[in-house]
Amino acid sequence: MANFSEAYKKTMGHEGDYVDDKDDAGGETYKGISRVYNPSWWGWGLIDEEKTKPDFPKNLDDYEELGVAVKDFYKDKYWDVNRLDEFPQDVAEEMFDTGVNMGVGRAARFLQTALNYMNRNGELFDELVVDGKIGPASLNAISKCEKDEDVLLAMLNTLQGQHYFNYMDKSPSQKKYARGWFRRVKYCACG
């Protein structure tokens, strides 16, 4: 069973504090939570209150209630939704970080795609429907590929990296984020 706190700590190493970058499609963000994509997150009310104070955004660093709000948000929206407690730790961490950066549905589709490629032409499990929803069939497929976890991680990272290239090709203004995005792509020595 994977541990959320370990994954959360690693992913937060990639996320910034408060940022309002006009070039970022997510707009105003705090610890990676985008106001554009998550306008109803209750932490925005706390942040908006703090904006009126002279030491904003530094004053957010010591706001304990806001820290709890962030962690609870990530557990609910990015961990539990893909049933990551039921994954091997390294795969759960990869899925969590990818989900945070590019959406839980995309992370799940990457996983399902990679597992289908690892399926030895249908010998291990029934081919997965690549629908972005983790259910019993996806969990079964993971268990059938456990001994090749390093290959699965390499495939997930390859799909992640290819997505970044495609996105930057479509939106060249996003190239300024390439270094940060590719720091999230973990390369493993497979073989």
Residue pairs with C-beta under 8 A, 6 or more apart in sequence:
1 85
1 86
2 84
2 85
2 86
2 87
2 88
2 89
2 91
2 92
2 93
3 89
4 75
4 79
4 84
4 85
4 96
6 89
6 93
7 79
7 84
7 89
7 92
7 93
7 96
7 97
8 71
8 74
8 75
8 79
8 96
10 93
10 97
11 32
11 74
11 93
11 96
11 97
11 100
12 31
12 32
14 32
14 97
14 101
14 180
14 183
14 184
15 31
15 32
15 100
16 29
16 31
16 32
17 30
17 31
17 57
17 60
17 61
18 28
18 29
18 30
18 47
18 56
18 57
18 60
19 28
19 29
19 30
20 27
20 28
20 29
21 27
21 29
23 173
23 174
23 176
24 34
24 177
25 36
25 171
25 174
26 34
26 35
26 36
26 37
27 34
27 35
27 36
28 34
28 35
28 36
29 35
30 43
30 44
30 47
30 60
30 66
30 70
31 70
32 100
32 101
33 41
33 43
33 70
33 73
35 41
35 44
38 73
38 77
41 69
41 73
42 69
43 66
43 69
43 70
43 73
46 63
46 65
46 66
46 69
47 60
47 66
50 56
50 57
50 59
50 60
50 63
51 57
53 59
60 66
74 96
74 100
77 104
78 96
78 99
78 100
78 104
79 85
79 92
79 96
81 99
81 104
82 95
82 96
82 99
82 104
82 107
82 108
82 134
83 134
83 139
84 92
84 95
84 96
85 92
86 139
87 95
87 142
88 142
88 146
88 149
90 149
90 153
91 111
91 142
91 149
91 152
91 153
91 156
94 153
94 156
94 157
94 186
95 107
95 108
95 111
95 156
96 107
97 184
98 106
98 107
98 110
98 156
98 160
98 184
99 106
99 107
99 108
101 181
101 184
102 160
102 163
104 132
105 132
105 133
106 132
106 163
108 131
108 132
108 133
108 134
108 138
109 130
109 131
109 132
110 156
110 159
110 160
110 163
111 134
111 138
111 142
111 156
112 128
112 129
112 130
112 131
112 132
112 138
112 141
113 130
113 155
113 159
114 152
114 155
114 156
114 159
115 125
115 128
115 138
115 141
115 142
115 145
115 152
116 127
116 128
116 130
117 155
118 124
118 145
118 148
118 151
118 152
118 155
119 125
119 127
119 141
124 141
124 144
124 145
125 137
125 140
125 141
125 144
126 137
128 137
128 138
128 141
129 137
142 152
145 151
145 152
150 188
150 189
150 190
151 190
153 186
153 188
154 187
154 188
154 190
157 185
157 186
157 187
157 188
160 184
160 185
161 182
161 185
164 178
164 181
164 182
164 185
167 174
168 174
168 175
168 178
